[in-house]
Amino acid sequence: MKFLKKHYKLLVFILVCLSIFLIFKENNNHNINYTAIGDNFALGENAYGQVDYGYSDYIKDYLSENLKLNKYTKAFSKKDASINSLYQDISLNKKVLQDGKIINIKQTLRESNIVTISVGLNDLIYKICITNNLTESKLDEIISSIELDFNQLIKEIRKYYKKDIYIIGYYNIDSNTNKYQDAIKKLNKIYQSNSEVIYIDTYNLFKNNQEYQPNFLNYYPTKEGYKAISKEITIKIAKTLEKK
């Protein structure tokens, strides 16, 4: 009793500090807003042409399990998205319906803590397909035009979002003929060289694990492939969350 009387004020102070800490911790657990934007990969299209569970969904699960997730959306991702179409969506402030509410992309980006992007492959394939007699110099011209468009897209995103941007690179989509191998390597270099984004290497990941892409008539990953991509991203995200 004498000890309690003597140290009463100190004990009260400790209890108050503990209460504040617990309240702060509780209120800040669910504080991550995660947005996935881009093409079919961001949507989670699988090797059989169906939109299923993709890498962004596995990242969402990771954030939920670690008591960090507040909001998640991939509603601004769309099939066959290009760099320019994504740029237009942002500049024109595209609106979508999610969970009974209309949300717009600019506000969503402002409120986001994590953004992942998959975009550029559709641009590359289209430009190659419409080019007659594809030479090394013509491929370099294609890559240069894609780089200009990509840099413009990142600048537009940076108007509304200042935190980490994770850009998912692409793997060799045709390992039978290697038709696109050099082109995809050059596309990935665009992402690797941009200081505004964090590059996620899937090229070597899929090269060493061919079961991630079993259907050679369709180049989208299996669930295991998407899980593997998400793991590469969450490793980098975890390092950021540890600093919070």
HUWO-V905760 format. One line per field, one symbol per residue. psi: psi as a letter, one per 20 degrees, with the letter a starting at -180 (. if undefined). A space follows every 50 residues. Layout:
# HUWO-V905760
psi = ???
This chain:
# HUWO-V905760
psi = ghggghkghggggghgggggghggggijgmjpopppqbbhghhkpaijjq oboahhhhgggghghjlipgqpqkijqqqkqrghhhgggghjmqqrppkj qpqqhghgghiqhppqpoqhghgggghghjppmorghhghgggghhgggg hgghhggihipiappopprqroimigikhjghghghghhgghioiiqopo oighghhimiiimhoiipjqrrghghggghghghghghhghhi.
